[in-house]
Amino acid sequence: MSKESFDLVVVANRLPVDITTSVAGEVTWTRSPGGLVTALDPVVRNADAAWVGWSGATDLALDPFDADGTFLVPVELSADEVEQYYEGFSNDTLWPLYHDVIASPAFHRAWWDAYRRINARFAHAAAAHAAPGAKVWIHDYQLQLVPAMLRQLRPDVTIGFFNHIPFPSVELFGQLPWRRQILEGLLGADVIGFQRPSDAANFRRCVTRLTSVKARSRQFSLITDQGSRRHIVAGSFPISIDAAGFSELAKKPEVLARAAEIRSELGNPQIVMLGVDRLDYTKGIRHRIKVYGELLRDQRINASQCTLVQVASPSRENVGAYQELREQVEVAVGRINGEYGELGHTAIHYLHHSYPQEEMAALYLAADVMLVTSLRDGMNLVAKEYVAARNDLGGALVLSEFTGAADELTGAIMVNPHDIDGMKEAYMHAAFMPPAEARRRMLRLRRKVLNNDVAKWAHSFLQSLEVTAELNAHPVLGGAGTSASSATTPS
């Protein structure tokens, strides 16, 4: 691909590939397994698109290159910048703040300075590769200043921003010393998308409370410095997966055979429970393990009858809170296995790895109960993958009401992950659910997931971006002294 300006530019913290360099300096890449990559890959492959992002390697300068039909634009980050912008401000300030302060956020001015500097770098890279009038789709909390920065550089482009994680209430967001700058950065976009209506509502309240912009509905109407009116939509666009593709993957003979092999390797227990998460304090892994341990203690289940498989893929291993979490989880798993394990039957199989999609599909098919018990989660695509994999209409989903998926997957057994006794009853209900009820619930879940896939999510967002761009192509002059007004738009 020789051209270097594109009608669609995706901007995300990471490129959709993992870069490795050999001792000889040769650079190779492999497709990344991340959730954002999985969600956007079908969209980008079918468009005239470029993807701007960090390669994942520090102090590595790379020229743009083509990978599987997508033009990739690497953004270089030094080791110090990764520590301050990514591990610091993004994941030790914004992440805990946006997840209801499950862990305490840290506020450091040096981190904020790095965040501003790196956001500007991403904005310039996007501006350099966007064709005239292009759509630029910016993703997630690491890049919240990019929309306004890009608008300054390229006022001709249409800008969308999608926030993949929750957006906090004004009472929590108000703790951030740079709250106004973040909001003004986001308001540079034409469409600002969130996972849940409650997240969009939180954002709108933050804007009206902490800036001079007002809105009484899902749309802001902002008066620009030139006196024209610019419309900004803030609404919910729940993300999904390539549901049909994952469903087909789970039908493959080798995947079905692997699922049977997994159950055999586990000792052919009557019940297999499964948790699949990044090792993150928002995922409720400690609560999940505690519940399982209490069921063993109470002798409501035993290790020969039931086993829990917990996949906890490595995450942010240089952040102190994550190091502490890993230690706590591994101590808890060791204690439960020591107290309740039997010869040939391990109570908890703890796997600190990432796995390819084929292995994940086999694990989903092997599991009688899927445990998604996040304390706070923007969406949780694992829940949707489990449902998509269950062509046999088997299995049961236990789902935290604090996930975005809970708004859609109403056929699941809903739980409050802080309610240990309630969780215990949910585990038992899922494990011993009558087959007719399990089938009825899974049919309901599958209809929702298969009818609302990632293509529909992307189409909905991009269509909203087109409508808003058309509205902004014919601006209305604001009245003298007017700062903002409001209008109505569908969600």
VOTI-18107 format. One line per field, with one value per residue (C-alpha): chain; x, y, z; residue number from 1. Coordinates in steps of 0.2 Angstrom, whole numbers. Each point is the difference from the previous one (the first is absolute). Layout:
BEGIN
chaine	c(A,...)
c1	c(X,...)
c2	c(Y,...)
c3	c(Z,...)
num	c(NUM,...)
***
This chain:
BEGIN
chaine	c(A,A,A,A,A,A,A,A,A,A,A,A,A,A,A,A,A,A,A,A,A,A,A,A,A,A,A,A,A,A,A,A,A,A,A,A,A,A,A,A,A,A,A,A,A,A,A,A,A,A,A,A,A,A,A,A,A,A,A,A,A,A,A,A,A,A,A,A,A,A,A,A,A,A,A,A,A,A,A,A,A,A,A,A,A,A,A,A,A,A,A,A,A,A,A,A,A,A,A,A,A,A,A,A,A,A,A,A,A,A,A,A,A,A,A,A,A,A,A,A,A,A,A,A,A,A,A,A,A,A,A,A,A,A,A,A,A,A,A,A,A,A,A,A,A,A,A,A,A,A,A,A,A,A,A,A,A,A,A,A,A,A,A,A,A,A,A,A,A,A,A,A,A,A,A,A,A,A,A,A,A,A,A,A,A,A,A,A,A,A,A,A,A,A,A,A,A,A,A,A,A,A,A,A,A,A,A,A,A,A,A,A,A,A,A,A,A,A,A,A,A,A,A,A,A,A,A,A,A,A,A,A,A,A,A,A,A,A,A,A,A,A,A,A,A,A,A,A,A,A,A,A,A,A,A,A,A,A,A,A,A,A,A,A,A,A,A,A,A,A,A,A,A,A,A,A,A,A,A,A,A,A,A,A,A,A,A,A,A,A,A,A,A,A,A,A,A,A,A,A,A,A,A,A,A,A,A,A,A,A,A,A,A,A,A,A,A,A,A,A,A,A,A,A,A,A,A,A,A,A,A,A,A,A,A,A,A,A,A,A,A,A,A,A,A,A,A,A,A,A,A,A,A,A,A,A,A,A,A,A,A,A,A,A,A,A,A,A,A,A,A,A,A,A,A,A,A,A,A,A,A,A,A,A,A,A,A,A,A,A,A,A,A,A,A,A,A,A,A,A,A,A,A,A,A,A,A,A,A,A,A,A,A,A,A,A,A,A,A,A,A,A,A,A,A,A,A,A,A,A,A,A,A,A,A,A,A,A,A,A,A,A,A,A,A,A,A,A,A,A,A,A,A,A,A,A,A,A,A,A,A,A,A,A,A,A,A,A,A,A,A,A,A,A,A,A,A,A,A,A,A,A,A,A,A,A,A,A,A,A,A)
c1	c(0,9,-12,1,-16,-16,-19,0,13,-1,10,3,13,7,2,-10,16,14,17,16,18,14,17,5,-12,-13,-18,-14,-19,-14,-19,-4,-13,-7,-19,1,9,-12,-15,7,9,-15,-4,18,3,-16,5,13,8,16,3,10,7,15,9,2,19,9,13,-4,-2,-9,-6,-19,-3,-13,-6,-14,-8,1,12,8,7,12,1,17,0,16,1,-3,-15,-8,3,-8,-13,-6,4,-1,-14,-10,0,4,-10,-14,-4,-3,-10,-11,-3,-8,16,1,19,5,6,16,2,17,3,15,-12,-12,13,5,-18,-2,16,-4,-18,7,12,-15,-10,14,2,-19,0,14,-9,-18,-6,-10,-17,5,-8,12,-6,10,-1,0,6,18,-4,-13,9,3,-18,3,18,-4,-14,12,12,-13,-17,-6,-1,-14,5,-7,5,-5,3,2,0,-13,-1,-2,-13,4,4,14,6,0,15,11,11,-1,-18,-4,14,-6,-18,6,11,-15,-11,11,-9,-16,-6,5,-5,-2,-5,-15,-13,5,18,-6,-11,15,10,-14,-2,19,0,-15,7,18,0,-10,-8,-18,-11,-17,0,12,8,10,-1,17,3,18,12,-6,-17,-8,-9,8,-10,7,-9,4,-9,1,6,3,14,-1,10,1,-14,-3,19,2,-15,7,17,-8,-8,17,4,17,-8,-13,13,11,-15,-2,18,0,-14,11,15,-10,-5,-17,-9,-19,2,13,-1,10,7,9,7,15,8,-8,-7,-16,-4,-5,11,3,-18,-3,13,-6,-18,7,10,-15,-10,13,2,-19,1,-13,12,17,15,-4,-17,4,15,3,12,6,9,8,10,15,-4,10,13,10,-14,0,-18,1,15,-9,-16,10,8,-17,-9,14,1,-19,1,14,-10,-16,9,10,-16,-12,9,0,12,-4,-12,6,-13,7,10,8,8,10,1,-9,-7,-5,-18,-1,5,-12,-14,4,1,-17,-7,7,-7,-17,0,8,4,1,0,8,-1,-1,2,-4,-7,9,1,5,-19,-5,14,-7,-18,6,10,-15,-8,-5,-11,9,8,-5,6,2,2,4,-13,14,6,-6,-5,-14,-10,-2,3,-16,-1,15,0,3,11,6,19,1,-14,9,-15,-10,15,0,-18,3,14,-10,-15,11,8,-16,-12,-13,4,-16,4,18,-6,-13,13,13,-12,-4,18,5,-14,7,18,-2,-12,11,18,15,-5,-16,9,12,-13,-11,15,6,-18,-2,17,-7,-16,9,13,-14,-8,16,3,-14,4,-13,8,-2,-8,11,5,-6,12,-10,-18,-7,-9,-8,7,-4,12)
c2	c(0,15,14,9,10,-10,3,-9,2,-10,7,-11,-2,-16,-6,-16,-10,-5,6,-11,4,-13,2,4,14,-8,6,-13,2,-12,4,7,-10,15,4,16,-8,-14,12,12,-12,-4,18,6,-15,6,18,12,1,4,-4,11,-7,-5,-15,-7,2,14,11,-8,12,-9,7,-3,-18,-11,-15,-11,14,14,14,1,17,-4,14,-1,0,0,-11,16,5,-17,1,17,1,-19,-8,16,12,-12,-15,7,16,-2,-19,-1,17,-6,-17,8,2,-19,4,18,11,9,18,5,16,-8,-14,12,10,-17,-4,17,-2,-18,5,14,-13,-11,15,5,-18,-1,17,-5,-15,6,4,16,-2,-17,-8,-2,-13,2,-13,0,8,2,12,12,16,-6,6,18,0,-8,12,15,-9,-6,9,-9,-17,-8,-7,-14,-6,-16,-3,-19,2,7,19,5,11,18,-2,-12,8,17,-7,1,16,1,-4,15,-3,-18,5,14,-13,-12,14,2,-15,0,-16,-7,-18,-10,-17,3,14,3,4,12,8,2,8,12,5,2,12,10,1,3,10,14,-11,-5,-14,-6,-15,-12,14,15,15,9,18,0,14,5,2,-15,-14,-17,-15,-13,-17,-10,-16,-19,-12,-17,-9,-18,-14,-9,-11,-11,-2,-6,-11,-9,-1,-10,-12,-6,-18,3,13,-12,-14,12,4,-19,-1,14,-8,-16,9,8,-18,0,9,2,19,11,18,13,18,9,17,11,0,16,6,5,-18,-6,-15,0,0,-14,-11,4,-5,-17,-3,2,-12,-13,4,-1,-17,5,-5,-10,-1,-16,6,18,10,18,5,18,7,17,7,11,18,16,-9,15,9,-4,-3,-14,-8,0,-8,-14,-4,0,-11,-13,-1,-3,-13,-9,0,-7,-13,-5,-1,-8,-8,-19,-12,1,15,18,12,15,0,17,4,17,0,7,-13,1,1,-19,-5,13,-7,-18,6,8,-16,-10,12,-4,17,16,12,19,9,16,14,13,-3,10,-15,-17,-8,-17,-2,2,-12,-13,2,0,-16,-9,-7,-15,12,-7,9,14,17,9,18,15,14,12,-5,9,-17,-1,13,-12,-18,-1,-19,-2,-3,18,2,14,-5,8,-11,-16,-10,5,-5,-17,-3,6,-12,-15,5,1,-17,-9,9,-11,-3,8,16,0,-2,14,12,-4,2,17,5,-6,10,15,-3,-6,14,14,-4,11,4,8,9,8,4,8,11,5,4,11,8,3,8,12,4,5,10,9,3,13,10,12,16,3,15,13,-5,-18,-13,-16,-7,-17,-11,-17,-15,-19,-11)
c3	c(0,-6,5,16,2,5,1,17,13,16,15,15,13,-8,-18,-4,-1,12,-6,4,-4,-2,6,-18,0,-11,4,-1,5,5,2,17,10,9,1,-9,-14,-1,-1,-13,-11,-11,-2,-5,-12,-10,-1,-7,17,9,19,11,16,11,-6,18,0,8,-9,-17,-15,-14,-17,-4,-8,-7,10,-6,-11,14,-1,17,7,15,14,9,19,11,15,11,-10,2,19,2,-14,-1,17,9,-5,-11,12,17,-1,-13,1,19,-1,-14,9,15,10,3,3,4,-15,1,-6,-6,-10,-10,-5,-7,-9,-9,-4,-8,-10,-6,-5,-11,-8,-4,-7,-12,-6,-4,-8,-11,-7,-1,-18,-2,8,8,15,15,13,17,13,19,15,-4,-14,7,-5,-18,-7,4,-5,-17,-3,2,-13,-12,1,-16,8,9,17,10,17,9,18,3,19,12,2,19,8,2,19,-5,-16,10,10,-16,1,-20,-1,-11,-12,-2,-4,-12,-9,-2,-6,-15,-7,-10,8,17,3,16,4,11,1,18,-6,-13,13,12,-14,-4,19,1,-15,6,18,-4,-16,-7,-13,3,-6,5,-11,-9,-10,4,-11,1,-6,-8,1,-18,6,-9,9,1,5,11,4,16,0,4,-14,9,-8,-5,-9,-16,6,-15,-3,18,-1,-16,9,14,-13,-7,3,8,12,5,3,10,11,4,3,12,11,-1,6,14,6,-7,14,0,0,-8,5,-10,2,-13,3,-1,18,5,16,-9,-5,17,-1,19,4,-13,8,18,-5,-7,15,12,-11,3,18,2,-9,-12,-14,1,-11,-8,-5,-6,-5,-4,-14,2,-15,6,-15,5,1,5,9,4,10,19,2,-13,8,16,-8,-8,17,9,-13,-1,19,0,-13,9,16,-7,-10,16,10,-12,-14,-2,-9,-18,3,1,8,-10,-16,-1,-17,-1,-19,-16,-12,-19,-5,-4,17,8,-10,6,18,-2,-7,14,14,7,9,-5,14,-5,17,-3,13,-15,-18,-16,-9,2,-17,8,5,-18,-6,12,-7,-18,3,7,-16,10,11,15,15,11,2,17,-4,11,0,-1,-17,-16,-6,13,-9,-15,7,10,-1,11,19,6,16,11,2,17,6,5,5,-15,-11,8,-4,-18,-2,6,-10,-16,4,3,-11,-8,-18,-7,9,-5,-18,1,7,-13,-14,7,2,-17,-9,8,-4,-18,-4,7,-6,-3,-17,6,14,-13,-12,14,5,-17,-6,15,-5,-18,6,12,-14,-11,13,3,-18,0,16,8,6,19,8,8,17,-2,7,-3,-3,-1,-13,-1,-8,1,10)
num	c(1,2,3,4,5,6,7,8,9,10,11,12,13,14,15,16,17,18,19,20,21,22,23,24,25,26,27,28,29,30,31,32,33,34,35,36,37,38,39,40,41,42,43,44,45,46,47,48,49,50,51,52,53,54,55,56,57,58,59,60,61,62,63,64,65,66,67,68,69,70,71,72,73,74,75,76,77,78,79,80,81,82,83,84,85,86,87,88,89,90,91,92,93,94,95,96,97,98,99,100,101,102,103,104,105,106,107,108,109,110,111,112,113,114,115,116,117,118,119,120,121,122,123,124,125,126,127,128,129,130,131,132,133,134,135,136,137,138,139,140,141,142,143,144,145,146,147,148,149,150,151,152,153,154,155,156,157,158,159,160,161,162,163,164,165,166,167,168,169,170,171,172,173,174,175,176,177,178,179,180,181,182,183,184,185,186,187,188,189,190,191,192,193,194,195,196,197,198,199,200,201,202,203,204,205,206,207,208,209,210,211,212,213,214,215,216,217,218,219,220,221,222,223,224,225,226,227,228,229,230,231,232,233,234,235,236,237,238,239,240,241,242,243,244,245,246,247,248,249,250,251,252,253,254,255,256,257,258,259,260,261,262,263,264,265,266,267,268,269,270,271,272,273,274,275,276,277,278,279,280,281,282,283,284,285,286,287,288,289,290,291,292,293,294,295,296,297,298,299,300,301,302,303,304,305,306,307,308,309,310,311,312,313,314,315,316,317,318,319,320,321,322,323,324,325,326,327,328,329,330,331,332,333,334,335,336,337,338,339,340,341,342,343,344,345,346,347,348,349,350,351,352,353,354,355,356,357,358,359,360,361,362,363,364,365,366,367,368,369,370,371,372,373,374,375,376,377,378,379,380,381,382,383,384,385,386,387,388,389,390,391,392,393,394,395,396,397,398,399,400,401,402,403,404,405,406,407,408,409,410,411,412,413,414,415,416,417,418,419,420,421,422,423,424,425,426,427,428,429,430,431,432,433,434,435,436,437,438,439,440,441,442,443,444,445,446,447,448,449,450,451,452,453,454,455,456,457,458,459,460,461,462,463,464,465,466,467,468,469,470,471,472,473,474,475,476,477,478,479,480,481,482,483,484,485,486,487,488,489,490,491)
***
